[in-house]
Amino acid sequence: MTGVTKAFAGVPALRGASIDVRPGEVHGLVGENGAGKSTLIKILAGIYERDGGTVVIGGTDAGRLTPADAHAAGIRFVHQELQLVPDMTVAENVWLGNEQSAGGVLRGRAMKARVTEVLHDVLGIRLSPTRLVRDLGPAERKLVQVARALVDDDTRLIVFDEPTAPLASAEAEQLLGIIGRLRERGISSLYISHYLGEVTRICDRVTILRGGVDVGRIEGVGPDSGREMVRLMIGREIDDLYPPRRSVATTEPVLRARGLRVGAVVHGVDLDVRPGEILGLTGLLGSGASELAEALVGLHRHAGDLSLLGRRFRPSSPAAALEAGVVLVPRDRRHDGVVLDFSTQRNLTLSTLAEGTRAGLLDDAASRTRAEGLAERLDIRPRDTSVQTRLLSGGNQQKVVLGRSLAAGARVIVLDEPTVGVDIGAKQEIYRLLAELAASGTAVVIVSTDPAEVLGLSDRVVVLERGRVAHEVTTDGLTLEHLSALVTGSAGGSTADAAAPERTEGDAA
């Protein structure tokens, strides 16, 4: 793809972007949200028609590319959103829209055999083609998407769009290993991800987009390439992704849990959350960290004791928790965090509608003033708060969710995977905001499976294992290697099945 241009309603999305993918290589495509990655890929898929530039596939000018042309050229896509039918089998989903027949009769046995071959021989996984997709976990569903891309013999290039976003660390490792297997078979991959650590590990070369144009290409990608990627992505040096660590005074907890149990997932957890601190909750898939966080705001029924400011706290719903000053920023912001069809203004002020009324009627001017103030403080772009929220980038949508929490004046903010699918520049801004909230006395609880994020932000870390507290440590002097070892259980001394958590050197008081 050379010199590709595309504009929407006169607004340029691509300004002459170029990228080339060689046979059998894994090529990374990175850039902040709004850099033009999605537009470029949709042009390659034949969904958008380019305004200018050329697309050459296998040495042939593709001309006006259609989805059928892209498929015929051997280009396949593994999208971020799962495009599977839950009540159909693995084999049926793999062949969906591409079914094989003879004499008008489906070749069910042959299709099933081919799916088994792809799963077992190509991907190296044991997954029955007759299982229903609704019974699969997130990682298995993602692999079904990959199998769909490989079921034809003529696949030449697979485009992976944020493939590990819904996966835990171990599951992501499995997928990265499979991409390596595809490279050995001569199949090219175009790998799009905000997880730069994955990009530096799996990719041979990387193209960086900024403002709709390719601003750099890194050959021979290695562990030290991440900093250069970030510099090219945001157009400036980035000295510290995480804000400077502050000293936090030991005070009485604002929120306390004792013997908290949530169904069969969380078992007798004790937890203290103090004003002005950032507490990290982390663990492997199935650790119970997300369920614990959701129980704190009334999303799950629980047993055990919760107290807020020394008083019994038993929220019946997130609305009740919000009224008491405890708010959740959910993991899936598009479905649970914002109303996509609402304006930015309306989303920012949803939790404070009562404050924007006059004589029982909504005061739009007051609501707009509050929303514009929040948009300026959080640097939400575009600044026009009348814009529909679905048109904002992922990072700016997350800022809207955070802004609503600010407007509510919460004492405790619980964030579940706050930067999933967010570009590096927006991550830095979100981290800065969370540090400011903590500095102002707000208690911040972060659930994250990214050890670097947990270490970089938190004052104290609680590691959960199978629904129990396995370790509780302060981050003063803690290394990424040690934290990763605690999370994976390779450090030894796990107390997930014991009565009290292990406290290692530098533990919280």
N, C-alpha and C positions, 0 to 999 in steps of 0.2 A: 504494500500500500504506500503510494508516494504522493505527497502534496495534497492530501485529501481535505476538502473543505465542506462544511455543512452549516447552514444557519436555520434558525427557527424564528419565524415572524421577524426576520431582519436581524436577529441577535445571533452572532457567530458562536457556534459550539466547537467547531474545528476550523483552524486557521492555516491549514497546510501541513497536517500531521503525516508523518511517515513511520513505517515500521516494516521490518522484514523478518520472517521466521525461516530458518534453515531446516532441511530434512533431518529428522531425528534429534532435534534440540528441544530443550525446555527454555522458552523465552518468557521473561517476566515483563509485565506491563503495569507500571505503578504511577500514581499521581493522586493529588488530593481530590476529594469529591468536587465535581464540577470541572475537572481538568479535561474531560472529553473521552474518557475510557469507554463508557457505555455507548456513546454515540459511535465511536470508531468500530466497536464490536458489532453493533446493530447494522452498520453499513456492510461489514464483512458477512453478516448473516443474511443480507438481502432484505432486512426489515425497513431500513431507511435507504433512500436513494441519495447518493452523494451529489453535491453541487459541482464539485470539481475534483481533479486528481485522478489517479489511475489505481486499479486493483489488478495485480497479476498473480494468477494461481498456476503453479506448475509450468511457468514460462509462457502462459497464454493470457492475453488481456481479457479480463472477465467482462468488460463492457458494462452494460446495465445489469447488475447482479440481482437475482431474485432468490428467495429461500430455496427454491428447487434447484437453482444453479449451484448454490453453495453446497447443498447436500450432494449433488451429482459430482462436485469437485472433491468430495471426501472430507468436507469440513463438518465437524460435529461440535455440539455445545453442551456443557454441563453447567446449568444455571445455578445462581445462588438460591433461588426459591425452588423448592421441590415441586416438580411437575409430574406427579405420580397420582394414580387412582388407588385410594386405600383399599377398596373392596375387590381389587383385581390381584391376581398372583404376580409373583416376580416375573415369570416368563411373559405373561400377558402385558405387563407394563413395559418390559424391554422391547417387545415387538409392536407396541401400540402405534397405529398409523402406518405400520410398515409390514403388516402381516403377510406371510407366505401362503400361497394356495396353489392347488393343482386341480384343474377341471372344476373350479368353483368351490372346492372343498379345502378348508384350512389344513395345513400340514402341521397339526398340533404336535405330533411326536417329534418331527424333525426340528421344529422351532424350539421345543423344550431341550432337545439334545444340544442344539447350538448354544443356548443360554448356559447350560451346564458347562460346556466347553469354555466359554468366555469367562465364567465365574471361577472355575477351577484352574484351567490351564493358563489363562492370560492374567487374571487378577490375583490368582493364588488364594482364593477364599472358598470356604465350604458353606454354601448357602443354597438351600433347596429351591428350585425354580417353581415349586408348587405352593410355597408359603405365601400367605396374603401379606401385602405391603403394610397393612395396618398393624400387623404383629411385629414389624421390624423396628429396630432402634434407629436413631438419626444417622449413625455411621453406615449401617446396612442400607438404608434408603439412598444415601448418597452414592454408594457403590452400585446400586441398581441403575442410577442415572449414568454412571460411567459405563456399565455393561451395555446400556442402550446405545451409547456412542460407539461401541466396539462390535456390535453384533453383525454389522456389515463387514465384508472383507476389504472394502475399498476405503476405509478410514485412513486419512493422511494427517489430519490436524485436529486436535481436540482443544477447544477453548474452555478453560476452567475459570469461572467467574466467582471469586470469593468462595472456593469450595469448602474451606475448613471453618467458615464462620459459625455454623451451628454445632460444631464438633468439639468434644473435649480433647485434651492434649494427646492422650494415647490414640484416640480415633484419628486425629489429624496426622499423627505419625504414620499410621497405617496407609492413609491416602497418599501421603508424600512418597512412601515406599512404592506404591502402585504406579505413580507417575514415573518413578525411576525405572520400573519394569517396562513401561511403554517406550521409554527412550531406548532401552536395549533392543526393542523390537523394531526400531526405526520410525516409530510414530511420533510426530512433533506435538508439542503442547505449548499453548499460549496461556500463561499463568497470571491471573489478575488477582491481586490481594493487597490488603492494608497491612498484613502481617509481614513486615520486612524481614524478620528473622527467618521465616519460611522461604521467602524469595532468595535470600543470600545462600540458603542451603541447597535448594533444589534447582535453581536456574543457571543456565550457561551464560546467557546474556540478558540484559534488562534495558528496556526503553522507558524513559521517564517523560510523562506528559505534564505540561503546565499551561493553563490558559488556552487549551485547544491546539497546542503545537508540541512536537517532540523537542525537548530542550537538552537532551543528552542520551547517550547510550553507553552502557558499561559493559565492556568485554571482560571475559574471565572473572566472573563474579565470585567473590569469596567472603569469608566472615567479616572482613573489614570494609565491605562495600556499602553497608547500611548508612553510614554517615554521609557519604557522597550522594546517595539516593535522596536522603532527606534534604540536603542542601539544594539539590536540583528541583525537588518537588515544591519546596516552599520559597525558593529564590533567595535564601539567606542561610547563614550559619545557624545551627541550633546547638548551643552549648550545653544546656541542661533541659531535658524533656520534662523532668519533674521539678516542682518548686523546692526551694531550700527547706530542710527539715527544721521544725521549731521544737523548743523544749515545752513539754506539756506538764502542767502542775498536776500532782495527784490529788484528785478531788472525789467527792462522793459521786457515784454513778447517777446519771440522769435516767438511765434505763437499765433495769436489772432483770435477769432471768434465772430461775432456780428450778432445776429438775424438769426443764422444758421437754415435752414429748409431742411429736407430730406423727400420728398414725404409726406406720411401720418404718418410718424413714429417719426420724430424729429421736434419740434415746437419752433422756436425762441430761440435757445440756445446761451448764451454768455459764452465764455470760454477763459481763459488766460493760456498759457503754458510758464513757465519761464526757462531760462537756468539753468542747474544744479539741477533742482528739479524733484522729481518723483510725478506725478499727478495721482491719482486713479480715474477711472470712474467706477461706480457700480450702481446696481439697480436690480430689479426683472426682470423676463422674460418679454420681450416686453417693457422694459424701453427705448430702443433706443440707449443704450450705444455702442453696436457694430456697428450699422449703422452710428452713429456720428463719431466713429473712422475711419470707412471706407471712409466716406466723406472727411476726412482730407487728404486722399491720392488719391482722385480722383476716387474711386470705385463707388460712387453714385453721380448723379447730385444733386446739391443743390442750394438753394437760400440763400441770406444773404451775409455777407462780411467775407472773410478770408484774413488775412495779415501775411506775413512772413518777419521778420526783418523790419517791418514798411512799407513794400511794398505789393501791392495787390497780392494775391496768389490764383489762380484758376486752380488747376491741372486738366488736362483733363484725366489723367490716372495715375496709380501707377508709371509708368516709368517716367512721367513728374514730379511727386512729388519727386521721387528718385533723379532726376537730380537737383532739387532745394534743396535737403538735408532733405527731410521728407520721412521716410520709414516705412512700415507696416510689422510687424511679425504676420501673420494670425493665426487664431484659428486652422484651419485644416492644420497642417504642411505637412501631407502626400500628400494632394491633391493640396494645394495652396502654400506651403512654399518651398518644395524641389522637384527636379526631381528624383524620386526614382531610376531610372535606370542609372543615372549619378554617377560618382565617387564623393567622398567627396571633392576632389580637385576642380572638375568642378563646383559643387554646391557652394562652398565657394567663387569662383572667378567670378560667373556669372555676378554680378553687376559691375565688374571692368575689363571686357574683353579688353577694349581699352587700358588699362595700361599694358596689357600682350602681346603686339604685337611688332614685329620688322619687319620693311619694309612691313607693312600690313599683316604679317603672325603672327599667335599665337606663342608666345615664351613660350613653355611648361616648360622650366627650371625656368623662372621667375614666372610663374603661380604656379608651384609646391612649390617654395620657399615661396611665399606669403601664400599659403594654409597651409604649414607645420608650419609656424609661428603662424597662427590663431589657428590651431589645438592644438599647445602647450599652447598658452595663454588660450584657453577655456577648455583645458584638454579633448579634444574629443577623444573617444576611439572606435575602435582601432586607434592608432596614424597614421597608414598607410593610407595616403589620396587617394590611388588608389582604396581602397575598395568601392564597390557599396553602395550607401547611404541607400538602402532598408535593408541592413544587419545590420545597426546600431540600437541601442535601441531608444525608443521614446525620452528619455532625450538627447541623443547624436545627434539625428536628429534636435531637437530644438536648440541645440548649433550651429549646422551648419547654421541654419537660422539666428541666432544672429550673427554668424561670418561674414556672408555676409553683414549684416548691418554695422558691424564694418569696413569691408573692404571699404564700400562705403563712410565712413566718415560722416555719417548722423548728422545733427544738432538736429533733432527731431526723436525719435524712438517711434512708437506706437505699443503696443503689445496687442493682443486680446487673453485673457485667456492663458497666456504664459506657464503655468505649468500643463495644463490638460493632464492626462495620464502619468505624469512624476513622477518617484520615488523620495523618500524623499532626497536621496543623491544628485541627479541631481538638484532637486529644490533648495537646499542650494547653489549649485554652480551657478545656474542661478541668484538667488537673489544677490549673491556676485558680479557677473558681472554687473548687472543692477546698483548696488550701485556705482561701479567703474566708469561706464559710466556717471552717474549723477555727481560724484565728479570731473570728467574731464570737465564738462560744458555742456554735452549733456542733452537736455530736454527729459525726459522719461514719456510716457503716458501709463498707464496700465489699460486695461479693464478686470475686474474680478468679478465673482459672489461669490468669496470666501471672506467673510468679514475679516477673519484672515489674508489672504494674502494682502488685500488692506490696512489694518491697519498696518501690519508689515513692509510694503515697502514704503508706500506713505508719503510724506510731507504734502500733501493736498488732500482732497477727495471731489469729486463732485458726489452727489447722484441724479440719474435721475429717474423720475417717469412719465410714459406715455409720454415720449419724451420731457419732460421739466425738468429744474433744480429745484429739490425740496429742496436740502440742499447743502451748500458748507462749509466745515469745515477743519481746520488744525488738524493734528493728535496729536499735543502736548496735552497730558492729556486726549485724547479720549480713551474710553474703548471699548472693543469688544461688550459688551452688548448695549452700546449707539449707536454704529455704526449699529449693527443689527436692533435696533429699528428704526433708521432713514431709513434704507433700506426697512423694512417691513411696514413702516408707523405707527408703534405702538407708536412712540415717540410723535406724534402730531405735529402740526405746519407745515405740508407739504404745500409747496407753488407751487406745480406743476401747478396749474391753476391760479397762481397770476403773477403779472408783474415782480417781482424780487425775487431771492432766499433768504430763511431764512439764517441768519448768526448766528451761535450759539457761545457760549463761546470759545475763542481761534480761531475764524475765521480768514481766510486769509485776509490780507490787500488788 
